[in-house]
C-alpha cells in the first residue's frame, strides 16, 4: 500500500528552509493534520487528527515565473519504519451531557 500527500504553499524563505532540511537530505519526519470544531458551544469538543508518523518528501519544487506569488509544491510519502503504523486517524467527540 502507498500513502501519499501533496501540499502547496506560497514560496518563501521558510518554504525553502523546509525544502533544504527535508527534501535535499532525505530525512524522515512526522506529518499531522488537525481539524477542530470552532462553532460556538462546540469549540474544541470535536476533532479529527490525521497523522503520518514517518514520511519523506519525495518532490519539492517552486514555480519560478510571473509577477504573482510563487507556489511551492511538496509531495510526501509514508515510509514504513517497522515501528509505527503508516497512518493514524483519531476522531474525538468530547461532548458530555449532564444527567
Backbone as a ProteinNet text record, in pm:
[ID]
protein_1_A
[PRIMARY]
XXXXXXXXXXXXXXXXXXXXXXXXXXXXXXXXXXXXXXXXXXXXXXXXXXXXXXXXXXXXXXXXXXXXXXXXXXXXXXXXXXXXXXXXXXXXXXXXXXX
[TERTIARY]
82.5	0	87.3	34.1	110.8	25.9	82.2	12.2	92.1	26.6	93.8	10.6	77.8	11	78.9	4.4	59.3	23.1	120	97.8	143	66.2	103	102.3	214.3	228.1	284.6	280.2	341.4	492	567.7	712.9	765.6	852.7	911.5	1042.9	1111.3	1234.4	1206.3	1090	1052.7	1031.7	964.9	942.5	1075.4	1167.5	1299.2	1377.2	1362.8	1430.2	1377	1246.1	1186.8	1237.5	1242	1292	1437	1519.9	1660.8	1678.3	1597.1	1611.6	1555	1449.2	1381.7	1399.1	1383.6	1391	1534.7	1622.1	1761.3	1836.4	1793.6	1862.6	1798.5	1675	1600.6	1566.4	1566.3	1530.2	1383.1	1348.9	1209.4	1153.7	1023	953.9	811.9	740.6	601.1	513	402.2	306.8	173.1	118.7	-8.2	-101.2	-220.2	-325.4	-433.4	-469.3	-570.8	-686.6	-806	-928.3	-1007.3	-1037	-1103.6	-1226.6	-1339	-1462.1	-1443.9	-1490.1	-1481.5	-1612.8	-1723.3	-1855.8	-1920.6	-1916.7	-1988.4	-1959.3	-2062.3	-2050.3	-1971.7	-1951.1	-1882.6	-1731.7	-1679	-1536.3	-1453.9	-1366.1	-1276.3	-1336.1	-1466.3	-1529.4	-1504.3	-1498.5	-1485.4	-1356.7	-1281.8	-1159.4	-1129.8	-1056.9	-1010.6	-862.5	-777.6	-633.8	-590.8	-520	-464.7	-313	-246.4	-102	-33.4	70.9	162.1	289.7	312.6	423	562.2	578.5	711.1	693	739.8	726.4	850	859.9	969.4	912.8	983.4	944.5	1000	911.7	954.7	972.9	917.8	935.3	911.8	989.7	974.6	1019.3	925.7	962.4	884.8	937.5	871.6	852	736.4	706.6	770.8	883.4	958.2	915.7	820.8	780.6	663.1	655.1	542.8	565.8	474.9	484.9	405.4	322.1	238.5	319.7	255	320.7	350.1	459.9	502.4	461.8	396.4	364.2	483.6	494.5	591.8	511	536.2	462	551.3	499.7	571.7	491.2	557.5	495.6	557.1	470.7	514	462.2	545.3	501.9	532.6	444.1	465.3	575.8	657.1	767.8	746.5	761.4	746	875.6	870.6	989.7	988.6	894.1	880.1	847.2	808.6	770.5	629.1	606.6	478	385.2	255.9	159.5	189.6	149.9	173.6	90.6	-31.1	-117.6	-204.5	-230.5	-313.7	-420.3	-545.2	-656.9	-725.4	-735.2	-801.4	-922.2	-1038.7	-1162	-1204.9	-1222.8	-1257.4	-1393	-1476.4	-1604.4	-1606.5	-1574.3	-1567.2	-1694.8	-1803.1	-1932.5	-1985.3	-2008.8	-2065.9	-2193.9	-2290.7	-2420.5	-2437.1	-2483.7	-2512.2	-2646.1	-2652.3	-2778.8	-2821.9
-117.5	0	124.3	229.2	352.2	468.9	549.3	666.3	788.9	878.6	999.6	1121.9	1235.4	1361.6	1470.3	1572.6	1687.2	1814.1	1903	2031.7	2141.8	2247.8	2364.2	2485.4	2555.6	2673.4	2787.7	2906.6	3020.1	3012.5	3023.1	3014.3	3128.9	3093	3191.1	3134.6	3210.3	3162.5	3040.4	3039.3	2924	2799.1	2814.7	2700.9	2648.1	2737.7	2695.5	2624.4	2670	2604.8	2463.2	2444.2	2310.6	2221.3	2276.2	2201.8	2158.2	2248.9	2217.5	2116.1	2129	2041.3	1901.3	1889.1	1760.4	1694	1769.6	1709.3	1679.2	1774.9	1756.8	1654.8	1632.5	1540.1	1401.9	1387.4	1260.6	1221.4	1316.9	1288.9	1251	1176.4	1143.6	1241.4	1257.9	1347.1	1297.7	1359.1	1325.7	1438.3	1402.2	1500	1479.7	1587.4	1578.7	1689.4	1650.9	1744.6	1737.6	1853.8	1858.2	1945.3	1892.9	1966	1972.4	2093.5	2111.5	2198.6	2157.2	2236	2367.5	2475.4	2605.4	2682.2	2608.9	2668.6	2690.7	2812.1	2846.9	2755.8	2686.8	2599.7	2472	2439.1	2315	2330.8	2449.4	2474.4	2375.5	2303.1	2209	2074.5	2056.6	1929.1	1819.9	1859.3	1761.8	1788	1680.9	1697.2	1571.3	1592.5	1484.7	1508.9	1414	1423	1310.3	1347	1250.3	1263.2	1155.6	1159.2	1053.9	1096.2	1004	1009.4	909.7	916.1	920.3	858.4	854.3	873.1	987	1013.6	1085.4	1087.4	1155.5	1242.9	1351.3	1438.5	1377.4	1343.8	1279	1377.5	1498.1	1600.5	1736.9	1834	1970.7	2066	2147.1	2242.1	2371.4	2474.1	2604.4	2646.4	2703.9	2751.8	2889.3	2895.6	3020.6	3095	3184.4	3262.8	3352.1	3462.4	3553.4	3652.1	3747.4	3851.4	3820.1	3718.9	3682.6	3607.6	3575.9	3494.8	3357.2	3299.7	3170.9	3058.8	2955.7	2842	2747.8	2683.7	2576	2450.3	2345.6	2220.7	2113.7	2046.4	1939	1810.2	1702.5	1569.6	1487.5	1419.4	1346.3	1202.8	1107.6	967.4	905.6	818.5	746.6	644.2	626.9	531.9	432.3	305.2	201.9	191.4	235.2	228.8	104	14.5	-111.8	-92.6	29.3	57.4	114.8	223.4	293.2	244.3	269.1	246.6	345.1	313.1	406.2	532.4	517.8	633.5	608.3	713.2	703.4	811.4	772.5	866.8	862.9	980	991.4	1083.4	1031.7	1108.9	1127.1	1252.6	1281.1	1347	1294.7	1354.8	1372.1	1491	1517.6	1579.4	1560.4	1615.4	1531.3	1594.1	1523.7	1592.6	1514.5	1567.8	1542.6	1642.5	1625.7	1557.1	1451.2	1379.1	1393
0	0	0	-54.8	-66	-17	71.4	125.2	85.6	11.7	-34.1	-0.3	-1.4	26.3	-56	-89.3	-161.3	-87.4	-73.2	-8.2	-102.2	-106.9	-187.3	-95.2	-91	-5.8	-90	-36.6	-103.8	-80.6	-188.8	-177.7	-91.4	3.7	94.9	146.6	229.6	291.3	378.8	445.5	529.2	444.9	330.3	241.2	187.8	155.8	107.8	218.3	342.4	455.1	475.2	461.9	473.3	360.4	240.4	124.4	147.1	195.9	219.6	332.3	436.8	553.3	530.6	451.5	438.7	302	195.1	61.9	21.3	39.5	-3.2	81.5	204.4	294.6	302.1	251.3	258.8	401.8	493.1	631.8	642.2	747	773.5	876.5	874.9	967.2	985.4	1078	1104.5	1051.9	990.4	939	1009.6	1066.8	1137.6	1089.5	1047.2	1009.2	1115	1170.8	1276.6	1233.2	1250.6	1222.6	1353	1400.7	1528.9	1509.8	1570	1562.4	1636.1	1575.7	1643	1628.4	1633.3	1619.1	1755	1803.3	1926.3	2041.7	2089.8	2207	2179.4	2051.4	2016	2006.9	2034.9	2020.5	2102.3	2033.1	2099.1	2134.1	2120.1	2157.5	2053.8	1929	1821.5	1744.9	1717.5	1640.5	1559.2	1452.5	1367.2	1342.2	1382	1361	1267.9	1162.6	1068.4	1077.2	1115.4	1136.3	1049.9	981	913.7	997.3	1084.1	1180.3	1117.9	1003.8	941	790	739.9	596.9	544.2	411.8	344.2	234.4	205.5	96.3	-31.8	-126.5	-249.7	-364.6	-350.7	-454	-391	-433.9	-383.6	-493.5	-540.8	-644	-627.5	-689.4	-689.4	-833.4	-862.8	-996.5	-1012.5	-1080.9	-1094.6	-1220.8	-1208.8	-1325.1	-1294.6	-1365.5	-1349	-1236.7	-1227.1	-1125.9	-999.6	-1007.4	-893.3	-788.2	-677.8	-575.9	-634.6	-594.5	-649.2	-553.9	-607.6	-521.8	-510.1	-397	-376.5	-348.3	-424.2	-409.8	-349.4	-247.3	-180.5	-193.9	-234.8	-237.7	-125.9	-52.5	67.1	58	99.7	101	236.5	280.7	406.4	386.8	491.6	489.3	603.1	571.9	674	753.9	880.6	966.3	1055.8	1031.7	1104.4	1252.5	1291.5	1430.1	1434.9	1361.8	1364.3	1253.6	1273.8	1166.7	1054.5	931.6	820.8	835.1	887.9	908.3	1031.4	1107.2	1227.5	1218.7	1241.6	1239.6	1375.4	1440.6	1570.2	1557	1589.8	1590.1	1735.5	1777.8	1917.7	1925.9	2015.7	2047.3	2199.5	2245	2389.2	2442.1	2371	2414.3	2529.2	2641.6	2755.7	2798.6	2831.3	2875.9	3025.6	3093.4	3237.3	3251.6	3331.5	3352.6	3496.3
[MASK]
+++++++++++++++++++++++++++++++++++++++++++++++++++++++++++++++++++++++++++++++++++++++++++++++++++

